[in-house]
Amino acid sequence: MNFAFRKTALALLLASVSASVAFAHAILVKSTPAANEAVIGPDVVVALTFNSKVDPTRSTVTLEGPNHLSSRMQVQSHAPSPAEITTKISNLTAGSYKLRWQVLAVDGHITRGEIPFQVK
């Protein structure tokens, strides 16, 4: 192979790897509270960290309380960094909760999940 061909092939390979990294879905890599963790209430700080940037204006965090239907509430969230969403939830009573999240990644894809946790 000649040098020009190798250089072009390497450039194409690097471009494809860079593009796949830049367009990765947002995957949850860390959460507070962690899944199935028991935390002390009544106030709980929630922090969700993703592997890529998320759009905080089009992302949501919802809390489902112990009685499932009547305790659903939209949680106001903030984005301290491009890949993190945080919020503080106040006045929680003891019981089981589910934190549901939905984020819009920079690649335009929506990912979602839920984190069950307990409040003591």
Secondary structure, 3 states (H helix, E strand, C coil): CCHHHHHHHHHHHHHHHHHHHHCCCCCEEEEECCCCCEECCCCEEEEEEECCCECHHHCEEEEECCCCCCCCEEECCEEEECCEEEEEECCCCCEEEEEEEEEEECCCCEEEEEEEEEEC
